[in-house]
Amino acid sequence: MKRVLLTLSVALCSVSAWAQPTLVRVHDAATNQPTISKEIYGHFSEHLGTCIYGGLWVGEASSIPNVEGYRTDVLEALKALEIPVLRWPGGCFADEYHWRDGIGPRSERPVMVNSNWGGTVEDNSFGTHEFLNLCEKLGCEPYISGNVGSGSVEEMAKWVEYMTAENGPMAELRKQNGREKPWKVKYIGVGNESWGCGGSMRPEYYADLYRRYATYCREFNGNRLYKVASGASDYDYNWTEVMMKQIGRRMHGLSLHYYTIRNWSDKGSATEFDAAEYYRTLGKALEIEPVLQRHIALMDSYDPEQRIGLLVDEWGTWFDEEPGTIRGHLYQQNTLRDAMVAALTFHVFHRYADRVRMANIAQIANVLQSVVLTRGEEMVLTPTYHAFYLYKPHMGATRVPLDYTTTEREVSKTRRVPALSATASRATDGSLNISLVNPDLEQEQRLVLQFDALQAREVQGALLTADKITDYNDFGRENKVGLVPFKGAKVTAKGVEVTLPAKSIVTLSIR
Ligand code: AHR
């Protein structure tokens, strides 16, 4: 990987020193900077709990307002986010999903037991057409996760043909089912977590299966596929090494999953936590950086030209399920802490933008770190939703390197949380956008932004914070967490002076 251009000097010191002003040098004249792939702001939707049924899809006959079966409120919220890519149908579900069960008249589709997630019985009313039409409505790329664990090579090959061929038997079947033109499908995942729920395979065995399945994922009528191999979880560097060695350039992308799980038997409450637990969560979230570094170093040694993308196609917080909800449905609330995790993680992805080409937060609705939660007719936008909204200017922008020195809070022997985290990019409209995170629960942060080239004339910003770090938005009451205009930045002779409130996330647009 190319040198990481953000130089972050750190010093360990007491919390009181966190209030010192910080000089942030913005190298806005730097050249040869990578594009921050817009797909880094991608999403993931699995047949799990009420992510699909109830979250995205209610069916045309529902009394919940909908457009052709898709919830109107969720559709509008996701359109406003301009989501670039949506992964489906799993997750673990993908390796038990047989796509033919989800096409044709809905009344004739077989029911199935979702054995991964609570044994819920599903009627397959949301299938290939419903998913790909949703992506078209949202204007996003579909990312199909194919079944390697319990599906055949032929099944996957025919699925690709059904979705993307203009002519031939699969295209005819699709046309009979009401879709004349093929869809455009770029991303195809060849299995998911093949070391675990996707088949409990050894990496050497999976690598050979990948080669076999991927061979028959054909490109029809100019549809170019981007084939993604099932990757490692967290610290499994051996998996990445075997993939690079045995698959190499036969894959376009290799996935990685990273969650902030404390421990599997006690993940902690999503809403009830103290300051120590808050910082611990941020420390675990930030540990994605050394994890990425090691996976990337391995990829670099086999692929120095960086042709193969690293796709963090599942990431986010994973807490205990909310009391009273169905076990196995992974429903959790979402506080300002989740927004902090999201923002800090975006900064890490930006730092490795030359290798990290996609990331998909888990998951889009009602599961884990969702951007929307629904209950019957109601919907709330979570703090994580607002973090995604705040970072929209960085999607597809060119990274701008920064230099600053910050202090750090030690949360464990190996984990630290910086007093300030910053990232910057230049959008195609020429605007310079800088996002700043002050994770401290008590102290505000003062800083000065100095530019190599820009003579700043105007600064505007938006702020995401709340009274308490445990605040969240819930049904039937006024929202506690949302975006407001930011008044704490001004252009001065020194550059742009900023006062960041405690526990805040800000994006500034500077001209
Ligand atoms: O996102 C929930 C689950 O986490 C996914 O189904 C699986 O891939 C991962 O273990």
Residues whose N, C-alpha, C, O or C-beta is under 5 A from the ligand:
A	BS01	AHR	G91 C92 F93 E193 A362
